[in-house]
Amino acid sequence: MELMKSPDNIIQDRTQQQHKQEPEMQAQEGQQEQGHHFHVLAVDDSVIDRKLLEKLLKVSSYQVTCVDSGDKALEYLGLLNNLDSDSTASSSSSSSSSSSSSSSCSQSSQREGLKVNLIMTDFCMPGMSGYDLLKRLK
C-alpha cells in the first residue's frame, strides 16, 4: 500500500505513528531501566551462541556477562578461587559445601557490584556440563 504513496506522505504517516507511540515508548523505557538491574550470566562453549545470547539479551536491556565454561562461571561467581587447583576437584566431585558457597557468592557479588539474577547455560559442554554446573550451584 505504501508503494502508491509519495515519499512525503510516507514520512508524514510514519511521524504521526511515532507521535501516537510516544506514551508506549516512554513506558517501555521505564521497563528498560528496570531491565538494567537484571543481570544474566550466559555460559556456553560456542562463541557464536555466546555472542547471539549476549546480543539478544542486551537488546532487551539486560546486563550480560558471558563465560565459556562451567569452571569460569563458578570462578566468576566466586565459587572457585583458583581454576588450576580446583579443576581436578571439580571433575571428581560434584558437590560443595553450601555454607561456604553462599558466603563466597555474596562476597563476589559485592566485589563485582553485580548480582546475578539468572544463569543461562548450554547443557552439553566439554569438561563440566550445564547440568553439572547447576548441581554445583544448588
N, C-alpha and C positions, 0 to 999 in steps of 0.2 A: 504494500500500500504506500510505503514511503517512496517508492520508485517514481510515482507520479507527482510527488510534491517537489517544489523548488528547494534548493539548499537553504534559503532564508526561512521558509516555512518549517523545515525540519528543525533548524536551530531554535526557532521560536517555540515549537512544540516541546522540544527537549528542555528548554529553560523553564517552561511552565510546569513540566513534570517535576523538575528539580525543586521548584518552589513549593509544590504540593508535598514533596517528600521530605522537606527540611525538618518538620517535627519528628518524623520517623528516624531520620538520620541522627538527630540530637539524642533520641532515646537509645539508639544503637551505640553512640559514642559513650554514653554513660555505662552501657554494658561492657564496652571495650575497656574502659578504665578499670572496671571490676575484674576483667579478664587478665589484666597485667599482674594482678595479685595471685593468679593461679599459675603455679609452676609445675611443668611436666618434665619428667626425666625419661628420655627416649633411649632405649637400649637395643641396638641392632648391629650385627656384624657386617651387614651390607651397607656400603657407603651410599648407594642410590636410595635405599629405603630410609636411611637416616636423614638424608637431605630432603626427601619427599615429606617425611613426617615433620621435620623442622619447618619447612615452608608452609605446609598446611596449618600447622598449629600457630605459627607466627602471624599468618594472615587472619586467623581467628583471634588474635590479640592475646595469645598465651605466651608466657615466658617459657622458653625451651632450653634444656641442656641435653646434649646428645653425647653418648658414650658408645664404644664399640664392643664392649664385653660385660659379662656379669661381674667379673672382678673389678673392672673400672667403675661400675655402678656402685658396688659396695664401698670402694675406696672413696668415691665422691660423697657418699652418704656418711662417711666416717666410720664404717664398719670394718675396714681393713686398714691397718696402719702402714703396712709395707707389703706390696704385692709379691716381692721375691720371697719373703719368709712365710707368707700365708698361702702361696699358690699350691703347695703340696697339701696343706691342711684343708684347703677348700675342695680339692678333688677327693680327698679321703673321707672327710666328714661333712655332712650337710646341715648340722645343727650347731647353733652357737648359743651362748648364754643370753637370755632375753634381757636381763637387767643391765649387763654391760652394753648390749646392742642399743637399747633405748637411750642410755645416757650418752653414748658416743654419737648417736644420730642427732640428738638435740644439740650437742656441742658443735657438731659440724654445721648444722643449720644456723646456729648463732654466728659461727665464724664466717660462713658464706653470706649471712644476711638473707638467706633464702630458705623457704620451707617448701619441700617437695610435696605437692598435693596428689600427684598421680604418676605412676610408673607404667610406661608402655614398653613392653619387651617382646622381642622375637622369641618364638617358642624353641626353635631349633638353631642353636649356635654352637660353634666349636668350644670345647672347654666346658664352661658352665652353661647349661641350657636356661631358657627363660623360666621354666618350671623350677629348676634348682635355685635360681636367683630368688624367686618369690618364696620358696620354702625357707631360705636363709633369712629373708626379711621378716617372715612371720615370727 
